[in-house]
Amino acid sequence: MYVGHVGAALAGKRAAPAATLASLLVASYLPDWADAAFCVAGKYQIGQLYSHSLPAVAVLALVAGGLQLARGRARLVAAVVALLVVSHLLLDFVTGKKYAWRDGPRIGLGLYSHPALEFFIEAGVIVIGWLLYRATLPPNRKSWNDSHLMLGLLLLMQLSMDIAKLLQPAINKC
């Protein structure tokens, strides 16, 4: 999943209004950022194992939630942050194939190989997350405004990623 993780973060704002949108976005992408760190370090092959496997995501979720508690955030905020880290793996299950654990099976539906279908699934996650987020806005901000622009840009970003995948199927993340 690419931009769909933003949809999960936006939904998290509805679940934990006291959470900052920044912390929710970081949590929703944390496995990818761990993966990017391994990529930069030249360890891409093991990076996915230490960023997207079941044990890795569990550790990242505990650390992210624990950091929220250490910063004095409410338990609800910490729980939502931890759940967003876990949601990353669940959403990636739909679109990709990741190792479940060391020497374990690769799990996932692998819809990256079907960009058109993958776009509609991610767009659905984005729209649902946006609708839940929009419900947290004050009434005077629910008309056509920045939130609608945000939705349009998120969908456009996702569409551009899927078009790129159609035109260049061998594109690699690292």
N, C-alpha and C positions, 0 to 999 in steps of 0.2 A: 504494500500500500504506500502511496506517495502522499498526496495532499489529504487523504481521508483521515489521517491522524489529527489534523487540525479540527476536523468535525468532532472527533472524540474529545479533544481538549475543550471545544466550545460547549459540548454537552456537559463536561465536568464543571463548568462555571454554573450551570443550572443546579447541579447536585451540591456544590459547595460555593455559594456566592461569596464567601469571605476569602476564597483563594484568589491569588492574582492570576490573571490570564497568562502572564509570562511563566509562572511556575507550572501551570497546567500544560502549556505548550512544550516546555522542557521535558516534563514527564512523559508526554505522549510520543516524543521523539527520542527519548533517552537511549533505547537500544541501538537506534541508527547512529547516534552520536558516539556511542561506545564503539560501534563498528567502524565509523570514520576514523576514530583515533587509532585503531589497529591498522587500518588501511594506510594512514599517514606513516605509521611506524614500520610499514612493510610486512605486516603480519596478517594480511587480508584472509588467507585460508583459515587460520585459527580464529580470526576476528569474529566471524559469524557464530562460531561455537561459544565464544565468550561474550557474545552480545545478544544473541537471539535464541539460544537453547532454553529449555525449561528451567534448568538450574540458574543460568545466568540472569534470566528475567526475574526470577524469584529474588535473587540477591540485589539486583538493581532496584526492584520495587521496595524491598526492605530498607535499603539505603536512602532512597528518595523520600519514602514516608518518614523514616527516622530523622532525616535532616529537617523536614517540616516540623516535627515535634520539637527538635532541638532549637529551632528558631522561634519556638513559642506559639506555633500555629495550633489551631484546634484539632482535635482527633479526627473530626470529619474531613478537614482539609488534608491531613496526612493520609487518611484512608483513600480519599479520592485520587490523590497524587499517586499512591501506590497502585491503585486499580488502573489508572491510566497507563502506567508502565506495562502492566499485564495486558491491557487492551491492545497494546502495540503488537504483541505476539498473536493475539487472537485475530486481529485485522490482517496481519501478514499471513496468517494461515489461509485466508481466502485468496490472496493474490500470489503468494510465493510458495517456496518449499524450503524449509529450514531444518537443520538437524535438531532433533528433539533433545539429545544429550550426546556426550562423547561416544563415538562408535555406534550411535543409535540410528534409527531410521530418519529419513527426511520426511517431514510431514507438511501437508498443505495442498491446496487445490491447484496451485500454479496458474492462476488466471492471467498472469503477466503475458502468457503466450496467446491470449485472446484480448488484445487491447480494447476493442469496442465494448465487449461485455465488462471488462475490468473498469472502463470509464463509468459505465452506468452504475456499477456497484459503489465505486468510490464517490460518485456524484450523490448517490443516495445517502451515504454516510455524512457527506459534507452538508447536504440540505437538512437532514435530521438534526445534526449538531447545531447548525445555524438557527433552526427554528427554536430549539431548546435554549440557546444562548439569547436569541432575540426576546424570548419571554422574560429574561432577567432585566431588560432595558426599561427605563421609565417610559410611560405612555407617550410623552412628547418626542421620543426618539425612535418610535416604532414605524413612523411613516417612511417614505422613500428618503433614505439618508445614507450615511456612511456604512451602515450594516448591510444594506443592499449592494453597495459597491463592493464591500468585502466579499459577499457571497459570489458576485459575478467574477471577481478576480480569482477567488479560490477555484471556481469551476474552470475558468480559462487556464489557470496554471495546470490543473489536472488534465485538461484536454491537450495542452501543448506537450505534456509528458507522454501521453498515450500516442499522439501523432509521432513524436520522436521515436517511440518504441516501434510503431508500425513501419516507419521509414528506415530504421536502423535496429533490427531485432537483436543484434549482437552487442548492443550497448551494455557496458559493464559499469557497475556502481563505483568501482575502485580503479 
